[in-house]
């Protein structure tokens, strides 16, 4: 996992940006509540290792679940995939100041 590799880095600021098109999914698990909880646990685990996780979602309904997974200030919803090249550099610049 990316969190494992970031944990090993000697850096004052560690950042993991997750870009997603929808809710957490798994081939073996169908329960959406379990998948959201499992993802939240993974975000909390990397946070304990000093990694800030930020989510950029392309799902217009993401506000319903992403804030509970990543935190109220650690996500952004991009309304159209075509805007991703515009939004990603701005996000990165804001998070790495």
TORKOL-4160 file (C-alpha; in steps of 0.2 Angstrom, whole numbers, padded with zeros to 4 digits, m for minus):
97
<pt num="1" X="0000" Y="0000" Z="0000"/>
<pt num="2" X="0005" Y="0018" Z="m0003"/>
<pt num="3" X="0003" Y="0022" Z="0016"/>
<pt num="4" X="0017" Y="0009" Z="0020"/>
<pt num="5" X="0029" Y="0017" Z="0008"/>
<pt num="6" X="0025" Y="0034" Z="0014"/>
<pt num="7" X="0028" Y="0029" Z="0032"/>
<pt num="8" X="0046" Y="0025" Z="0027"/>
<pt num="9" X="0050" Y="0042" Z="0020"/>
<pt num="10" X="0060" Y="0054" Z="0029"/>
<pt num="11" X="0049" Y="0070" Z="0026"/>
<pt num="12" X="0041" Y="0083" Z="0037"/>
<pt num="13" X="0025" Y="0082" Z="0026"/>
<pt num="14" X="0018" Y="0066" Z="0019"/>
<pt num="15" X="0003" Y="0067" Z="0008"/>
<pt num="16" X="m0008" Y="0054" Z="0000"/>
<pt num="17" X="m0020" Y="0060" Z="m0013"/>
<pt num="18" X="m0034" Y="0048" Z="m0017"/>
<pt num="19" X="m0043" Y="0051" Z="m0034"/>
<pt num="20" X="m0059" Y="0041" Z="m0035"/>
<pt num="21" X="m0074" Y="0040" Z="m0046"/>
<pt num="22" X="m0086" Y="0033" Z="m0033"/>
<pt num="23" X="m0089" Y="0024" Z="m0016"/>
<pt num="24" X="m0076" Y="0011" Z="m0010"/>
<pt num="25" X="m0078" Y="m0006" Z="m0018"/>
<pt num="26" X="m0071" Y="m0023" Z="m0016"/>
<pt num="27" X="m0073" Y="m0039" Z="m0027"/>
<pt num="28" X="m0077" Y="m0050" Z="m0011"/>
<pt num="29" X="m0087" Y="m0038" Z="m0001"/>
<pt num="30" X="m0104" Y="m0031" Z="m0006"/>
<pt num="31" X="m0109" Y="m0021" Z="0010"/>
<pt num="32" X="m0107" Y="m0003" Z="0007"/>
<pt num="33" X="m0107" Y="0002" Z="0025"/>
<pt num="34" X="m0093" Y="m0011" Z="0029"/>
<pt num="35" X="m0083" Y="m0004" Z="0014"/>
<pt num="36" X="m0084" Y="0014" Z="0020"/>
<pt num="37" X="m0079" Y="0009" Z="0038"/>
<pt num="38" X="m0064" Y="m0001" Z="0031"/>
<pt num="39" X="m0058" Y="0013" Z="0021"/>
<pt num="40" X="m0060" Y="0025" Z="0035"/>
<pt num="41" X="m0050" Y="0014" Z="0046"/>
<pt num="42" X="m0036" Y="0014" Z="0033"/>
<pt num="43" X="m0036" Y="0033" Z="0032"/>
<pt num="44" X="m0035" Y="0033" Z="0051"/>
<pt num="45" X="m0020" Y="0021" Z="0051"/>
<pt num="46" X="m0010" Y="0031" Z="0039"/>
<pt num="47" X="m0014" Y="0046" Z="0049"/>
<pt num="48" X="m0006" Y="0038" Z="0064"/>
<pt num="49" X="0010" Y="0037" Z="0054"/>
<pt num="50" X="0010" Y="0055" Z="0050"/>
<pt num="51" X="0002" Y="0054" Z="0032"/>
<pt num="52" X="m0011" Y="0066" Z="0028"/>
<pt num="53" X="m0024" Y="0059" Z="0016"/>
<pt num="54" X="m0035" Y="0069" Z="0004"/>
<pt num="55" X="m0048" Y="0063" Z="m0007"/>
<pt num="56" X="m0053" Y="0071" Z="m0024"/>
<pt num="57" X="m0069" Y="0063" Z="m0030"/>
<pt num="58" X="m0077" Y="0063" Z="m0047"/>
<pt num="59" X="m0094" Y="0057" Z="m0039"/>
<pt num="60" X="m0107" Y="0071" Z="m0038"/>
<pt num="61" X="m0115" Y="0062" Z="m0023"/>
<pt num="62" X="m0098" Y="0060" Z="m0014"/>
<pt num="63" X="m0103" Y="0073" Z="0000"/>
<pt num="64" X="m0114" Y="0059" Z="0007"/>
<pt num="65" X="m0100" Y="0048" Z="0012"/>
<pt num="66" X="m0083" Y="0055" Z="0008"/>
<pt num="67" X="m0083" Y="0068" Z="0023"/>
<pt num="68" X="m0086" Y="0053" Z="0035"/>
<pt num="69" X="m0071" Y="0044" Z="0027"/>
<pt num="70" X="m0058" Y="0057" Z="0025"/>
<pt num="71" X="m0064" Y="0071" Z="0036"/>
<pt num="72" X="m0074" Y="0087" Z="0033"/>
<pt num="73" X="m0059" Y="0097" Z="0026"/>
<pt num="74" X="m0050" Y="0083" Z="0017"/>
<pt num="75" X="m0059" Y="0081" Z="0002"/>
<pt num="76" X="m0065" Y="0089" Z="m0014"/>
<pt num="77" X="m0079" Y="0085" Z="m0027"/>
<pt num="78" X="m0074" Y="0088" Z="m0045"/>
<pt num="79" X="m0090" Y="0091" Z="m0055"/>
<pt num="80" X="m0083" Y="0086" Z="m0072"/>
<pt num="81" X="m0069" Y="0074" Z="m0076"/>
<pt num="82" X="m0063" Y="0087" Z="m0089"/>
<pt num="83" X="m0059" Y="0099" Z="m0074"/>
<pt num="84" X="m0047" Y="0087" Z="m0066"/>
<pt num="85" X="m0031" Y="0094" Z="m0075"/>
<pt num="86" X="m0036" Y="0111" Z="m0069"/>
<pt num="87" X="m0040" Y="0106" Z="m0051"/>
<pt num="88" X="m0026" Y="0094" Z="m0047"/>
<pt num="89" X="m0012" Y="0106" Z="m0048"/>
<pt num="90" X="m0022" Y="0119" Z="m0038"/>
<pt num="91" X="m0025" Y="0106" Z="m0024"/>
<pt num="92" X="m0007" Y="0100" Z="m0024"/>
<pt num="93" X="m0001" Y="0118" Z="m0022"/>
<pt num="94" X="m0013" Y="0121" Z="m0008"/>
<pt num="95" X="m0009" Y="0105" Z="0002"/>
<pt num="96" X="0010" Y="0107" Z="0000"/>
<pt num="97" X="0012" Y="0125" Z="0006"/>
